[in-house]
């Protein structure tokens, strides 16, 4: 991988972003290369979330200028993104260095984006102690920042992605959404979470057919929600075009939209009955477990084609 452009600035609540400049790369080349390579490897792992997308055309344009613009466009786009990030921060968000980078890779063509490197908790205020005239020297503080593979927040575009798509990582996305909001990025859930959301929506929209749909979907090929539902409808005729439309719309309108499904990532279901738990893939639970309300309490019935075995531990 060859890093061609790099700049950075201190970002925290209320910070002023100085006019950026292209920074020397050599002293931090190995550090940044390892960060980027680990990020790209994560995008190809089984079970990784699909690429997110921009729902803000201006932010999309700025990321493409990081990717393909001249030096001035790269720096201007970086500064606009850094200012947008600071505007979304508050007094509880962690300070860090927002690193803008462009590189040529063997696997993904040209990649470009931003990484928010935060100070490891044990090093406290080390980062701000290295600030001079509003600037920090990355080579002097890289050993106290997030290690490669541990980075919490980044957004990367590549030559292999459509212009509207972006790889984004935010390990704190459920508790802190400012990073994604600053860049106008929507992310999709991981495949297993997407399947769980799909089952929830099916239960809401077609409760009487939910079990048959769950049984059918596990045999379908991965694809868009619409294509999977078309295949399901061939097995469950009650899944009408109107029902398919309602399911697709409901999934599209989630905070994390579900647009593709991979039935191979069938989720586990767990029934909890006091100290007893019944744990199995959802289609298995749907086929063999029945829960019924009685006058006093509930009854759980497990139908099994073979004799159950009791193991004492």
C-alpha positions as CSV (number, residue, x, y, z in Angstrom):
1,X,0.0,0.0,0.0
2,X,1.3,3.5,-0.9
3,X,0.0,6.4,1.2
4,X,0.0,9.5,-1.0
5,X,-1.9,12.1,1.1
6,X,-2.2,12.7,4.8
7,X,-3.3,15.5,7.1
8,X,-4.7,15.7,10.6
9,X,-6.1,18.0,13.3
10,X,-7.0,17.9,16.9
11,X,-10.8,17.5,17.3
12,X,-12.7,18.1,20.4
13,X,-15.8,20.1,21.6
14,X,-15.3,23.8,20.6
15,X,-12.1,23.2,18.7
16,X,-11.0,25.5,15.9
17,X,-9.7,23.6,12.9
18,X,-6.6,25.2,11.5
19,X,-6.0,25.5,7.8
20,X,-4.8,22.0,7.0
21,X,-1.6,21.1,5.2
22,X,-0.2,17.9,3.7
23,X,1.8,16.4,6.5
24,X,5.0,14.3,6.2
25,X,4.2,10.6,6.0
26,X,7.4,8.7,6.4
27,X,7.6,8.6,10.3
28,X,4.0,7.3,10.5
29,X,3.8,5.3,7.3
30,X,3.9,1.9,9.0
31,X,1.4,3.0,11.7
32,X,-1.1,4.3,9.2
33,X,-0.6,1.4,6.8
34,X,-1.4,-1.1,9.5
35,X,-4.5,0.8,10.5
36,X,-5.8,0.9,6.9
37,X,-5.0,-2.7,6.0
38,X,-6.7,-3.9,9.2
39,X,-9.8,-1.8,8.3
40,X,-10.0,-3.2,4.8
41,X,-9.5,-6.7,6.0
42,X,-12.5,-6.3,8.4
43,X,-14.7,-5.3,5.5
44,X,-14.1,-8.7,3.9
45,X,-14.7,-10.8,7.0
46,X,-17.6,-13.3,7.1
47,X,-20.4,-11.6,9.0
48,X,-19.2,-8.1,8.3
49,X,-21.8,-5.4,7.9
50,X,-22.3,-4.3,4.2
51,X,-21.0,-0.9,3.2
52,X,-23.2,2.0,4.4
53,X,-24.3,4.9,2.3
54,X,-24.4,8.7,2.2
55,X,-27.7,10.4,2.7
56,X,-26.1,13.8,2.3
57,X,-24.9,14.6,-1.2
58,X,-22.5,17.3,0.0
59,X,-20.7,14.9,2.4
60,X,-20.6,12.3,-0.4
61,X,-18.9,14.9,-2.7
62,X,-16.4,15.8,0.0
63,X,-15.4,12.2,0.5
64,X,-15.0,11.8,-3.3
65,X,-12.7,14.8,-3.3
66,X,-10.6,13.1,-0.6
67,X,-10.5,10.2,-2.9
68,X,-9.9,11.8,-6.3
69,X,-9.4,15.5,-6.0
70,X,-6.2,17.5,-6.4
71,X,-4.2,18.5,-3.3
72,X,-6.2,21.6,-2.7
73,X,-9.5,19.7,-3.0
74,X,-8.2,17.0,-0.7
75,X,-7.3,19.6,2.0
76,X,-10.5,21.6,1.6
77,X,-12.7,18.5,1.8
78,X,-10.8,17.4,4.9
79,X,-11.2,20.7,6.7
80,X,-15.0,20.8,5.9
81,X,-15.4,17.3,7.3
82,X,-13.3,18.1,10.4
83,X,-15.4,21.2,11.1
84,X,-18.6,19.1,10.7
85,X,-17.3,16.6,13.2
86,X,-16.5,19.2,15.8
87,X,-19.9,20.7,15.4
88,X,-21.5,17.4,16.3
89,X,-19.3,16.9,19.4
90,X,-20.2,17.9,22.9
91,X,-18.5,18.1,26.3
92,X,-18.7,14.3,26.8
93,X,-17.2,13.2,23.5
94,X,-13.5,12.2,23.5
95,X,-10.9,14.4,21.9
96,X,-8.7,12.8,19.3
97,X,-6.9,13.3,16.1
98,X,-8.9,13.2,12.9
99,X,-6.6,11.8,10.3
100,X,-7.4,12.3,6.6
101,X,-5.7,9.9,4.3
102,X,-5.5,8.7,0.7
103,X,-3.6,5.6,-0.4
104,X,-3.3,3.2,-3.3
105,X,-3.9,-0.4,-2.4
106,X,-3.6,-3.7,-4.3
107,X,-7.0,-4.9,-3.1
108,X,-9.3,-1.9,-3.2
109,X,-7.7,0.5,-5.7
110,X,-7.5,4.0,-4.3
111,X,-8.9,4.4,-0.8
112,X,-9.5,7.6,1.1
113,X,-11.2,8.7,4.3
114,X,-10.9,9.9,7.8
115,X,-10.0,8.0,11.0
116,X,-10.6,9.5,14.5
117,X,-7.7,8.3,16.6
118,X,-8.4,8.7,20.3
119,X,-6.1,8.6,23.3
120,X,-5.9,5.3,25.1
121,X,-7.5,5.9,28.5
122,X,-4.4,5.1,30.5
123,X,-2.5,8.1,28.9
124,X,-5.1,10.7,29.9
125,X,-4.3,14.2,28.6
126,X,-1.1,13.2,26.8
127,X,-2.4,14.4,23.4
128,X,-3.2,17.9,24.4
129,X,0.2,18.2,26.1
130,X,1.8,17.9,22.6
131,X,-0.2,20.8,21.1
132,X,1.8,23.7,19.7
133,X,0.0,26.6,17.9
134,X,-3.1,24.4,17.5
135,X,-1.2,21.6,15.9
136,X,0.0,18.1,17.0
137,X,2.8,16.1,15.6
138,X,1.3,12.7,14.9
139,X,4.7,10.9,15.1
140,X,5.2,12.2,18.6
141,X,1.8,10.8,19.9
142,X,1.1,7.8,17.8
143,X,2.1,5.4,20.6
144,X,-0.7,6.7,22.9
145,X,-3.5,6.5,20.3
146,X,-5.8,3.7,19.2
147,X,-3.8,0.7,18.0
148,X,-4.3,-0.8,14.6
149,X,-7.3,-3.1,14.8
150,X,-8.7,-1.2,17.8
151,X,-9.8,1.9,16.0
152,X,-13.4,2.9,17.0
153,X,-14.4,5.5,14.4
154,X,-13.6,5.8,10.7
155,X,-15.2,6.3,7.3
156,X,-13.5,5.0,4.1
157,X,-14.4,5.2,0.4
158,X,-12.7,3.0,-2.2
159,X,-12.4,2.6,-6.0
160,X,-14.4,-0.6,-5.7
161,X,-17.4,1.0,-4.1
162,X,-20.1,3.0,-5.9
163,X,-19.8,6.7,-5.1
164,X,-22.7,6.7,-2.7
165,X,-21.3,3.8,-0.6
166,X,-18.9,4.1,2.3
167,X,-17.3,1.7,4.8
168,X,-17.9,3.1,8.3
169,X,-16.9,1.7,11.6
170,X,-18.3,3.0,14.9
171,X,-17.9,0.6,17.7
172,X,-20.0,2.9,19.9
173,X,-22.7,3.5,17.4
174,X,-25.5,2.6,19.8
175,X,-24.3,5.1,22.4
176,X,-22.7,7.8,20.3
177,X,-24.0,8.7,16.9
178,X,-22.3,11.9,16.3
179,X,-19.6,10.5,14.0
180,X,-22.0,9.1,11.5
181,X,-24.3,12.2,11.8
182,X,-21.4,14.5,11.1
183,X,-20.7,12.8,7.7
184,X,-24.3,12.1,6.7
185,X,-23.7,8.3,6.8
186,X,-26.3,5.6,7.3
187,X,-25.1,2.2,8.2
188,X,-26.6,-1.3,7.7
189,X,-26.7,-3.9,10.5
190,X,-24.5,-7.0,10.3
191,X,-26.1,-10.0,8.6
192,X,-27.2,-11.8,11.8
193,X,-28.8,-8.5,13.2
194,X,-30.4,-7.9,9.8
195,X,-32.1,-11.3,9.9
196,X,-33.3,-10.7,13.5
197,X,-34.9,-7.4,12.4
198,X,-36.4,-9.1,9.4
199,X,-38.1,-11.7,11.6
200,X,-39.4,-9.0,13.9
201,X,-40.9,-7.1,11.0
202,X,-42.5,-10.3,9.6
203,X,-44.1,-11.0,13.0
204,X,-45.5,-7.4,13.0
205,X,-46.9,-7.4,9.4
206,X,-47.8,-11.0,8.8
207,X,-48.2,-12.7,12.2
208,X,-50.4,-15.5,11.0
209,X,-47.9,-16.6,8.3
210,X,-44.7,-15.7,10.3
211,X,-43.8,-19.3,11.1
212,X,-44.1,-20.4,7.4
213,X,-42.2,-17.4,6.2
214,X,-39.4,-18.2,8.7
215,X,-39.3,-21.8,7.5
216,X,-39.2,-20.7,3.9
217,X,-36.6,-17.9,4.2
218,X,-33.9,-20.2,5.6
219,X,-33.9,-22.0,2.2
220,X,-33.6,-18.8,0.1
221,X,-30.5,-17.4,-1.6
222,X,-28.9,-14.2,-0.2
223,X,-29.9,-11.0,-1.9
224,X,-31.9,-7.9,-1.6
225,X,-34.9,-8.0,0.7
226,X,-37.2,-7.7,-2.3
227,X,-35.5,-10.7,-4.1
228,X,-35.6,-12.8,-1.0
229,X,-39.3,-12.1,-0.4
230,X,-40.1,-12.9,-4.1
231,X,-38.4,-16.3,-3.5
232,X,-40.4,-16.7,-0.2
233,X,-43.7,-15.9,-2.1
234,X,-43.0,-18.9,-4.4
235,X,-43.1,-21.1,-1.3
236,X,-45.7,-19.2,0.7
237,X,-48.4,-17.8,-1.6
238,X,-49.9,-15.8,1.2
239,X,-46.9,-13.4,1.0
240,X,-48.7,-11.1,-1.5
241,X,-47.0,-8.2,-3.3
242,X,-48.7,-5.9,-0.8
243,X,-47.2,-7.7,2.1
244,X,-43.8,-7.8,0.4
245,X,-44.0,-4.0,-0.1
246,X,-44.9,-3.4,3.5
247,X,-42.0,-5.5,4.8
248,X,-39.5,-3.8,2.4
249,X,-40.7,-0.3,3.4
250,X,-40.6,-1.1,7.1
251,X,-37.0,-2.4,6.8
252,X,-35.9,0.6,4.7
253,X,-37.2,3.1,7.2
254,X,-35.2,1.8,10.2
255,X,-32.4,3.8,11.7
256,X,-30.1,1.2,10.3
257,X,-31.9,0.2,7.1
258,X,-32.0,-3.5,6.1
259,X,-31.7,-3.8,2.4
260,X,-30.0,-7.1,1.9
261,X,-30.5,-10.5,3.7
262,X,-28.3,-13.5,4.0
263,X,-30.4,-16.4,5.3
264,X,-27.3,-18.4,6.0
265,X,-26.9,-16.2,9.1
266,X,-29.9,-17.6,10.8
267,X,-30.2,-16.1,14.3
268,X,-30.5,-18.0,17.5
269,X,-33.6,-17.9,19.5
270,X,-33.7,-18.4,23.3
271,X,-36.7,-19.2,25.5
272,X,-36.0,-18.6,29.2
273,X,-38.1,-20.4,31.8
274,X,-36.6,-19.6,35.2
275,X,-33.4,-21.6,35.4
276,X,-34.2,-23.4,32.1
277,X,-33.2,-22.2,28.7
278,X,-34.1,-23.5,25.3
279,X,-31.6,-22.3,22.7
280,X,-31.7,-23.1,19.0
281,X,-31.8,-21.5,15.5
282,X,-35.1,-19.7,15.0
283,X,-36.4,-22.1,12.3
284,X,-35.7,-25.0,14.6
285,X,-37.6,-23.3,17.5
286,X,-40.5,-22.5,15.1
287,X,-40.7,-26.1,14.0
288,X,-40.3,-28.0,17.3
289,X,-41.3,-25.6,20.1
290,X,-44.8,-24.5,21.0
291,X,-45.7,-22.0,23.7
292,X,-49.3,-21.9,25.0
293,X,-51.0,-19.7,27.6
294,X,-52.8,-21.7,30.3
295,X,-55.2,-20.5,33.0
296,X,-52.3,-20.6,35.4
297,X,-49.0,-19.8,33.8
298,X,-47.6,-21.0,30.5
299,X,-46.8,-24.3,28.9
300,X,-43.9,-24.9,26.6
301,X,-44.1,-28.1,24.5
302,X,-41.1,-29.4,22.6
303,X,-41.8,-31.9,19.9
304,X,-38.8,-34.0,19.0
305,X,-38.4,-36.8,16.4
306,X,-35.8,-38.6,18.6
307,X,-35.7,-39.6,22.3
308,X,-34.3,-36.8,24.4
309,X,-31.1,-37.5,26.4
310,X,-30.4,-36.2,29.9
311,X,-26.8,-35.4,30.7
312,X,-25.7,-34.7,34.3
313,X,-22.9,-32.3,34.8
